[in-house]
Amino acid sequence: MNFQTILKTSRPNFLLLPPLCVLLGVAAASVQFPDIPALSIILVLIGAIAAHVSVNMLNEYHDTQSGLDATTQKTPFSGGTGALIEDPASAKAVLVGGVMAAVVALAVGVYFMLNVSLWIVPIGLIGLLIVFAYTPWINQNPFLCLISPGLGFGALMVMGTELVLTGTVTRLGVVLSLIPFFMVNNLLLVNQYPDAEADKAVGRYHALIAWGTTVSTTIYLFFSLMAFELITLLLVFGQLPMWGSIAYVGLLLNLYTAYGLSRHKLAIGNHPQYMAANVVATLLTPLIVGVALIA
């Protein structure tokens, strides 16, 4: 067992997303309760990051076992880390690590279930289902594979955060949860482009394989517009201060990525600047919206 391998398979560079989704949940909660206990926020962060670590490690384990990671085109954003290809002896430790991270997320959920609301139970169960089923089963269903990332990071993480901090989910929390729902779906969709042929060879059947690049790029553009339509609604109805409109920078980045997808299609991995723009938009948008609501 090599600790560096285990750390690498957790994909620490990608762990900025859970705190930003939690930020949106905290922003929704702070409208009702300005003084939220710091301990509760810390526990939510631990649970959210643990869930993401779990799905990353389990994905790395399964993709190495299936042979997928040995055939993918590696980019800074897709294709796996290659850690288990270099150190296959650590495979079992990575599997155990992924399961243990899920146990940590579960423990946090149980704490809030006992102390705040039983409504966290269905959210937690759906989240655990996504964590354990995403790589071996969900990736074989185009629709479920398309929406599961956004469901986990958006609907479940944002609304779950508001629920455990306040005991309820408001209309604002639902709207905020839909922003990362659309953007994180897009994040995973774009990252599938360089891997499409390798994915197909090992039996995956996600949206890109099922429906092709033209439909997938159209979906990407639609999801991008939907996310920023929600921001527009927040601005129009006075829920978001006007300076929050800086978040529209994310839309420009999404349009840039859509242009790259339409031009380069499955070869987008050779032009990582378009993938990078998508990642920046996905991280920057909830950051700006969350800070604007709390400030």
URFENZI-V136849 format. One record per residue. N is the residue number from 1. RES is the residue in one small letter. SS is DSSP state (2 for helix, 1 for strand, 0 for the rest). Layout:
# URFENZI-V136849
N/RES/SS  N/RES/SS
This chain:
# URFENZI-V136849
1/m/0  2/n/0  3/f/2  4/q/2  5/t/2  6/i/2  7/l/2  8/k/2  9/t/2  10/s/0  11/r/0  12/p/2  13/n/2  14/f/2  15/l/0  16/l/2  17/l/2  18/p/2  19/p/2  20/l/2  21/c/2  22/v/2  23/l/2  24/l/2  25/g/2  26/v/2  27/a/2  28/a/2  29/a/2  30/s/2  31/v/2  32/q/2  33/f/0  34/p/0  35/d/0  36/i/0  37/p/0  38/a/2  39/l/2  40/s/2  41/i/2  42/i/2  43/l/2  44/v/2  45/l/2  46/i/2  47/g/2  48/a/2  49/i/2  50/a/2  51/a/2  52/h/2  53/v/2  54/s/2  55/v/2  56/n/2  57/m/2  58/l/2  59/n/2  60/e/2  61/y/2  62/h/2  63/d/2  64/t/2  65/q/2  66/s/0  67/g/0  68/l/2  69/d/2  70/a/2  71/t/0  72/t/0  73/q/0  74/k/0  75/t/1  76/p/0  77/f/0  78/s/1  79/g/0  80/g/0  81/t/0  82/g/0  83/a/2  84/l/2  85/i/2  86/e/2  87/d/0  88/p/2  89/a/2  90/s/2  91/a/2  92/k/2  93/a/2  94/v/2  95/l/2  96/v/2  97/g/2  98/g/2  99/v/2  100/m/2  101/a/2  102/a/2  103/v/2  104/v/2  105/a/2  106/l/2  107/a/2  108/v/2  109/g/2  110/v/2  111/y/2  112/f/2  113/m/2  114/l/2  115/n/2  116/v/0  117/s/0  118/l/0  119/w/0  120/i/2  121/v/2  122/p/2  123/i/2  124/g/2  125/l/2  126/i/2  127/g/2  128/l/2  129/l/2  130/i/2  131/v/2  132/f/2  133/a/2  134/y/0  135/t/0  136/p/0  137/w/0  138/i/2  139/n/2  140/q/2  141/n/0  142/p/2  143/f/2  144/l/2  145/c/2  146/l/2  147/i/2  148/s/2  149/p/2  150/g/2  151/l/2  152/g/2  153/f/2  154/g/2  155/a/2  156/l/2  157/m/2  158/v/2  159/m/2  160/g/2  161/t/2  162/e/2  163/l/2  164/v/2  165/l/2  166/t/2  167/g/0  168/t/0  169/v/0  170/t/0  171/r/2  172/l/2  173/g/2  174/v/2  175/v/2  176/l/2  177/s/2  178/l/2  179/i/2  180/p/2  181/f/2  182/f/2  183/m/2  184/v/2  185/n/2  186/n/2  187/l/2  188/l/2  189/l/2  190/v/2  191/n/2  192/q/2  193/y/2  194/p/0  195/d/0  196/a/2  197/e/2  198/a/2  199/d/2  200/k/2  201/a/2  202/v/0  203/g/0  204/r/0  205/y/0  206/h/0  207/a/2  208/l/2  209/i/2  210/a/2  211/w/2  212/g/2  213/t/2  214/t/2  215/v/2  216/s/2  217/t/2  218/t/2  219/i/2  220/y/2  221/l/2  222/f/2  223/f/2  224/s/2  225/l/2  226/m/2  227/a/2  228/f/2  229/e/2  230/l/2  231/i/2  232/t/2  233/l/2  234/l/2  235/l/2  236/v/2  237/f/0  238/g/0  239/q/0  240/l/0  241/p/0  242/m/2  243/w/2  244/g/2  245/s/2  246/i/2  247/a/2  248/y/2  249/v/2  250/g/2  251/l/2  252/l/2  253/l/2  254/n/2  255/l/2  256/y/2  257/t/2  258/a/2  259/y/2  260/g/2  261/l/2  262/s/2  263/r/2  264/h/2  265/k/2  266/l/2  267/a/2  268/i/2  269/g/2  270/n/2  271/h/0  272/p/2  273/q/2  274/y/2  275/m/2  276/a/2  277/a/2  278/n/2  279/v/2  280/v/2  281/a/2  282/t/2  283/l/2  284/l/2  285/t/2  286/p/2  287/l/2  288/i/2  289/v/2  290/g/2  291/v/2  292/a/2  293/l/2  294/i/2  295/a/0
